[in-house]
């Protein structure tokens, strides 16, 4: 069968909402696009554990500590689901990790910002996980089957993370003047980086058109960003706080909130590795990889020994 015929069959499946599975024929560009997106998503979950793990030992109560531990554990699990999904496309986990550590593979720019106070744990949960959910709910319907199925559970857990973050900020917003100031400060620092999470504006997004045709993505970066602004602009009223954007205003004609221009120079600097914590995050991951080598070797040796024993028992 000619490649053109295979491509037609492939696109017809996508148009009819039939999931593409690992053993199905697919264009090489589709395979590579999914590997890039899924692995970057996995990297973001793993690197995203770092700014939060930093606050586990400093949580203000046992309850908050237990919640934060559970959240960090969830994110580690999300990374594992996603690496496994990417492996079904023929990419090895070792190669994906090497690409992360070498700087070849990217992860969400948001995790290159520091968490300075406990209120940041609330802002990260409410804003960062809130932005992630809007993108990830869409991915539950992405065209590649293993990725879509992994996202169903991830979205359920991320929804809990967002509620936990909002609850933490709500408590602070009803507290002392110092706690209220800390809450507002965290929102001020995380608002614009959260808007950057959706990626470059549509006119500068090189992969969006093809990803939309293949239904890897269901909405554009700007559409998702607008949905996020509309959601948060209403939710913040419950906190009695403000968003750091003087241009934020309801547009009755559009039935959406207008908002100010993102600092795209800052966005691209962080993406290129020049953010506040880029080097720190990668160094922490490289260190963990090196120090955990003996654990991986021991686990592999045990698995091999167990396989030998089972083989003899079966014989």
HUHU-V557324 format. One record per residue. N is the residue number from 1. RES is the residue in one small letter. PSI is psi as a letter, one per 40 degrees, with the letter a starting at -180 (999 if undefined). OMEGA is omega as a letter, one per 40 degrees, with the letter a starting at -180 (* if undefined). D_LAST is the distance of its C-alpha to the last C-alpha in whole Angstrom. Layout:
n:N res:RES psi:PSI omega:OMEGA d_last:D_LAST
n:N res:RES psi:PSI omega:OMEGA d_last:D_LAST
//
This chain:
n:1 res:x psi:h omega:a d_last:44
n:2 res:x psi:i omega:i d_last:47
n:3 res:x psi:d omega:i d_last:46
n:4 res:x psi:d omega:i d_last:50
n:5 res:x psi:d omega:i d_last:48
n:6 res:x psi:d omega:i d_last:45
n:7 res:x psi:d omega:i d_last:47
n:8 res:x psi:d omega:i d_last:49
n:9 res:x psi:d omega:i d_last:46
n:10 res:x psi:d omega:a d_last:45
n:11 res:x psi:d omega:i d_last:48
n:12 res:x psi:d omega:i d_last:48
n:13 res:x psi:d omega:a d_last:45
n:14 res:x psi:d omega:a d_last:47
n:15 res:x psi:d omega:i d_last:50
n:16 res:x psi:e omega:i d_last:49
n:17 res:x psi:f omega:i d_last:47
n:18 res:x psi:h omega:a d_last:43
n:19 res:x psi:i omega:i d_last:41
n:20 res:x psi:h omega:a d_last:39
n:21 res:x psi:i omega:a d_last:35
n:22 res:x psi:d omega:a d_last:33
n:23 res:x psi:e omega:i d_last:32
n:24 res:x psi:i omega:i d_last:36
n:25 res:x psi:i omega:i d_last:38
n:26 res:x psi:i omega:i d_last:41
n:27 res:x psi:i omega:a d_last:43
n:28 res:x psi:d omega:i d_last:43
n:29 res:x psi:d omega:i d_last:45
n:30 res:x psi:d omega:i d_last:44
n:31 res:x psi:d omega:a d_last:41
n:32 res:x psi:d omega:i d_last:42
n:33 res:x psi:d omega:i d_last:45
n:34 res:x psi:d omega:i d_last:42
n:35 res:x psi:d omega:a d_last:40
n:36 res:x psi:d omega:a d_last:43
n:37 res:x psi:d omega:a d_last:44
n:38 res:x psi:d omega:a d_last:41
n:39 res:x psi:d omega:i d_last:40
n:40 res:x psi:d omega:i d_last:44
n:41 res:x psi:d omega:i d_last:43
n:42 res:x psi:d omega:i d_last:40
n:43 res:x psi:d omega:a d_last:42
n:44 res:x psi:d omega:i d_last:45
n:45 res:x psi:d omega:a d_last:43
n:46 res:x psi:d omega:i d_last:42
n:47 res:x psi:d omega:i d_last:45
n:48 res:x psi:e omega:i d_last:47
n:49 res:x psi:d omega:a d_last:45
n:50 res:x psi:d omega:a d_last:47
n:51 res:x psi:d omega:i d_last:51
n:52 res:x psi:d omega:i d_last:50
n:53 res:x psi:d omega:i d_last:47
n:54 res:x psi:d omega:a d_last:51
n:55 res:x psi:e omega:a d_last:52
n:56 res:x psi:d omega:a d_last:50
n:57 res:x psi:e omega:a d_last:51
n:58 res:x psi:e omega:i d_last:55
n:59 res:x psi:i omega:a d_last:54
n:60 res:x psi:e omega:i d_last:57
n:61 res:x psi:i omega:i d_last:56
n:62 res:x psi:d omega:i d_last:52
n:63 res:x psi:d omega:a d_last:52
n:64 res:x psi:d omega:i d_last:53
n:65 res:x psi:d omega:a d_last:50
n:66 res:x psi:d omega:i d_last:47
n:67 res:x psi:d omega:a d_last:48
n:68 res:x psi:d omega:i d_last:48
n:69 res:x psi:d omega:a d_last:45
n:70 res:x psi:d omega:a d_last:43
n:71 res:x psi:d omega:i d_last:45
n:72 res:x psi:d omega:i d_last:44
n:73 res:x psi:d omega:i d_last:40
n:74 res:x psi:d omega:a d_last:41
n:75 res:x psi:d omega:i d_last:42
n:76 res:x psi:d omega:i d_last:39
n:77 res:x psi:d omega:i d_last:36
n:78 res:x psi:d omega:i d_last:39
n:79 res:x psi:d omega:a d_last:38
n:80 res:x psi:d omega:i d_last:34
n:81 res:x psi:d omega:a d_last:34
n:82 res:x psi:d omega:i d_last:37
n:83 res:x psi:d omega:i d_last:35
n:84 res:x psi:d omega:i d_last:32
n:85 res:x psi:d omega:i d_last:34
n:86 res:x psi:d omega:i d_last:35
n:87 res:x psi:d omega:i d_last:32
n:88 res:x psi:e omega:i d_last:32
n:89 res:x psi:e omega:i d_last:34
n:90 res:x psi:e omega:i d_last:33
n:91 res:x psi:h omega:i d_last:34
n:92 res:x psi:i omega:i d_last:32
n:93 res:x psi:d omega:i d_last:33
n:94 res:x psi:d omega:a d_last:33
n:95 res:x psi:d omega:i d_last:36
n:96 res:x psi:d omega:i d_last:38
n:97 res:x psi:d omega:i d_last:38
n:98 res:x psi:d omega:i d_last:39
n:99 res:x psi:d omega:i d_last:42
n:100 res:x psi:d omega:a d_last:43
n:101 res:x psi:d omega:i d_last:43
n:102 res:x psi:e omega:a d_last:45
n:103 res:x psi:e omega:i d_last:48
n:104 res:x psi:d omega:i d_last:47
n:105 res:x psi:i omega:a d_last:45
n:106 res:x psi:i omega:i d_last:48
n:107 res:x psi:i omega:a d_last:48
n:108 res:x psi:h omega:a d_last:50
n:109 res:x psi:d omega:a d_last:53
n:110 res:x psi:d omega:a d_last:54
n:111 res:x psi:e omega:i d_last:52
n:112 res:x psi:e omega:i d_last:54
n:113 res:x psi:i omega:a d_last:57
n:114 res:x psi:i omega:i d_last:57
n:115 res:x psi:h omega:a d_last:57
n:116 res:x psi:d omega:a d_last:60
n:117 res:x psi:i omega:i d_last:60
n:118 res:x psi:d omega:i d_last:58
n:119 res:x psi:d omega:i d_last:60
n:120 res:x psi:d omega:i d_last:58
n:121 res:x psi:d omega:i d_last:55
n:122 res:x psi:d omega:a d_last:57
n:123 res:x psi:d omega:i d_last:58
n:124 res:x psi:d omega:i d_last:55
n:125 res:x psi:d omega:a d_last:53
n:126 res:x psi:d omega:a d_last:56
n:127 res:x psi:d omega:a d_last:57
n:128 res:x psi:d omega:i d_last:54
n:129 res:x psi:d omega:i d_last:51
n:130 res:x psi:d omega:i d_last:54
n:131 res:x psi:d omega:a d_last:54
n:132 res:x psi:d omega:a d_last:51
n:133 res:x psi:d omega:a d_last:50
n:134 res:x psi:d omega:i d_last:53
n:135 res:x psi:d omega:a d_last:51
n:136 res:x psi:d omega:i d_last:47
n:137 res:x psi:d omega:i d_last:48
n:138 res:x psi:d omega:a d_last:49
n:139 res:x psi:e omega:i d_last:46
n:140 res:x psi:e omega:i d_last:44
n:141 res:x psi:e omega:i d_last:46
n:142 res:x psi:i omega:a d_last:45
n:143 res:x psi:d omega:a d_last:44
n:144 res:x psi:h omega:a d_last:40
n:145 res:x psi:d omega:a d_last:38
n:146 res:x psi:d omega:i d_last:35
n:147 res:x psi:d omega:a d_last:39
n:148 res:x psi:d omega:a d_last:40
n:149 res:x psi:d omega:i d_last:38
n:150 res:x psi:d omega:a d_last:37
n:151 res:x psi:d omega:a d_last:41
n:152 res:x psi:d omega:a d_last:41
n:153 res:x psi:d omega:a d_last:40
n:154 res:x psi:d omega:a d_last:42
n:155 res:x psi:d omega:i d_last:45
n:156 res:x psi:d omega:a d_last:45
n:157 res:x psi:d omega:i d_last:44
n:158 res:x psi:d omega:i d_last:47
n:159 res:x psi:d omega:i d_last:49
n:160 res:x psi:d omega:a d_last:49
n:161 res:x psi:d omega:a d_last:49
n:162 res:x psi:d omega:i d_last:53
n:163 res:x psi:d omega:i d_last:54
n:164 res:x psi:d omega:i d_last:53
n:165 res:x psi:d omega:i d_last:55
n:166 res:x psi:d omega:i d_last:58
n:167 res:x psi:d omega:i d_last:58
n:168 res:x psi:d omega:i d_last:58
n:169 res:x psi:d omega:a d_last:61
n:170 res:x psi:d omega:i d_last:63
n:171 res:x psi:d omega:i d_last:63
n:172 res:x psi:d omega:a d_last:64
n:173 res:x psi:e omega:i d_last:67
n:174 res:x psi:e omega:a d_last:68
n:175 res:x psi:a omega:a d_last:68
n:176 res:x psi:i omega:i d_last:71
n:177 res:x psi:d omega:i d_last:73
n:178 res:x psi:d omega:i d_last:70
n:179 res:x psi:d omega:i d_last:67
n:180 res:x psi:d omega:i d_last:69
n:181 res:x psi:d omega:i d_last:70
n:182 res:x psi:d omega:i d_last:66
n:183 res:x psi:d omega:a d_last:65
n:184 res:x psi:d omega:i d_last:67
n:185 res:x psi:d omega:i d_last:67
n:186 res:x psi:d omega:i d_last:63
n:187 res:x psi:d omega:i d_last:64
n:188 res:x psi:d omega:a d_last:66
n:189 res:x psi:d omega:a d_last:64
n:190 res:x psi:e omega:a d_last:61
n:191 res:x psi:d omega:a d_last:62
n:192 res:x psi:d omega:i d_last:63
n:193 res:x psi:d omega:i d_last:59
n:194 res:x psi:d omega:i d_last:58
n:195 res:x psi:d omega:i d_last:60
n:196 res:x psi:e omega:a d_last:59
n:197 res:x psi:d omega:a d_last:55
n:198 res:x psi:e omega:i d_last:56
n:199 res:x psi:a omega:a d_last:56
n:200 res:x psi:i omega:i d_last:59
n:201 res:x psi:i omega:a d_last:62
n:202 res:x psi:d omega:a d_last:61
n:203 res:x psi:e omega:a d_last:63
n:204 res:x psi:e omega:a d_last:61
n:205 res:x psi:h omega:a d_last:58
n:206 res:x psi:d omega:a d_last:56
n:207 res:x psi:e omega:a d_last:53
n:208 res:x psi:d omega:a d_last:54
n:209 res:x psi:d omega:a d_last:56
n:210 res:x psi:d omega:i d_last:53
n:211 res:x psi:d omega:i d_last:50
n:212 res:x psi:d omega:i d_last:53
n:213 res:x psi:d omega:i d_last:52
n:214 res:x psi:e omega:a d_last:49
n:215 res:x psi:f omega:i d_last:49
n:216 res:x psi:d omega:i d_last:47
n:217 res:x psi:i omega:i d_last:50
n:218 res:x psi:d omega:i d_last:52
n:219 res:x psi:i omega:a d_last:55
n:220 res:x psi:i omega:i d_last:57
n:221 res:x psi:d omega:a d_last:57
n:222 res:x psi:d omega:i d_last:61
n:223 res:x psi:d omega:i d_last:60
n:224 res:x psi:d omega:i d_last:58
n:225 res:x psi:d omega:i d_last:60
n:226 res:x psi:d omega:i d_last:63
n:227 res:x psi:d omega:i d_last:61
n:228 res:x psi:d omega:i d_last:60
n:229 res:x psi:d omega:a d_last:63
n:230 res:x psi:d omega:a d_last:64
n:231 res:x psi:d omega:a d_last:62
n:232 res:x psi:d omega:a d_last:63
n:233 res:x psi:d omega:i d_last:66
n:234 res:x psi:d omega:a d_last:66
n:235 res:x psi:d omega:a d_last:64
n:236 res:x psi:d omega:i d_last:66
n:237 res:x psi:d omega:i d_last:69
n:238 res:x psi:d omega:i d_last:67
n:239 res:x psi:e omega:a d_last:67
n:240 res:x psi:f omega:i d_last:70
n:241 res:x psi:i omega:i d_last:69
n:242 res:x psi:i omega:i d_last:70
n:243 res:x psi:i omega:a d_last:68
n:244 res:x psi:f omega:a d_last:70
n:245 res:x psi:h omega:a d_last:71
n:246 res:x psi:e omega:a d_last:75
n:247 res:x psi:e omega:a d_last:74
n:248 res:x psi:h omega:a d_last:72
n:249 res:x psi:i omega:i d_last:74
n:250 res:x psi:h omega:i d_last:73
n:251 res:x psi:h omega:a d_last:74
n:252 res:x psi:d omega:i d_last:75
n:253 res:x psi:d omega:a d_last:76
n:254 res:x psi:e omega:a d_last:72
n:255 res:x psi:f omega:i d_last:71
n:256 res:x psi:i omega:i d_last:69
n:257 res:x psi:h omega:i d_last:69
n:258 res:x psi:i omega:i d_last:71
n:259 res:x psi:i omega:a d_last:70
n:260 res:x psi:i omega:a d_last:70
n:261 res:x psi:h omega:i d_last:69
n:262 res:x psi:i omega:i d_last:66
n:263 res:x psi:g omega:a d_last:66
n:264 res:x psi:d omega:i d_last:64
n:265 res:x psi:d omega:i d_last:65
n:266 res:x psi:d omega:i d_last:63
n:267 res:x psi:d omega:a d_last:60
n:268 res:x psi:d omega:i d_last:60
n:269 res:x psi:d omega:i d_last:60
n:270 res:x psi:d omega:i d_last:57
n:271 res:x psi:d omega:a d_last:55
n:272 res:x psi:e omega:i d_last:56
n:273 res:x psi:e omega:a d_last:55
n:274 res:x psi:f omega:i d_last:58
n:275 res:x psi:i omega:a d_last:58
n:276 res:x psi:d omega:a d_last:59
n:277 res:x psi:e omega:a d_last:55
n:278 res:x psi:d omega:a d_last:53
n:279 res:x psi:d omega:i d_last:53
n:280 res:x psi:d omega:a d_last:52
n:281 res:x psi:d omega:a d_last:49
n:282 res:x psi:d omega:i d_last:47
n:283 res:x psi:d omega:i d_last:48
n:284 res:x psi:d omega:i d_last:46
n:285 res:x psi:d omega:i d_last:43
n:286 res:x psi:d omega:i d_last:43
n:287 res:x psi:d omega:i d_last:43
n:288 res:x psi:d omega:i d_last:40
n:289 res:x psi:d omega:a d_last:38
n:290 res:x psi:d omega:a d_last:39
n:291 res:x psi:d omega:i d_last:38
n:292 res:x psi:e omega:a d_last:35
n:293 res:x psi:d omega:a d_last:33
n:294 res:x psi:d omega:i d_last:32
n:295 res:x psi:d omega:i d_last:30
n:296 res:x psi:d omega:i d_last:29
n:297 res:x psi:d omega:i d_last:27
n:298 res:x psi:d omega:i d_last:26
n:299 res:x psi:d omega:i d_last:24
n:300 res:x psi:d omega:i d_last:23
n:301 res:x psi:d omega:i d_last:21
n:302 res:x psi:d omega:i d_last:20
n:303 res:x psi:d omega:i d_last:18
n:304 res:x psi:d omega:i d_last:17
n:305 res:x psi:d omega:i d_last:16
n:306 res:x psi:d omega:i d_last:14
n:307 res:x psi:d omega:i d_last:12
n:308 res:x psi:d omega:i d_last:11
n:309 res:x psi:d omega:a d_last:10
n:310 res:x psi:d omega:i d_last:9
n:311 res:x psi:d omega:i d_last:6
n:312 res:x psi:d omega:i d_last:5
n:313 res:x psi:d omega:a d_last:5
n:314 res:x psi:d omega:a d_last:4
n:315 res:x psi:999 omega:* d_last:0
//
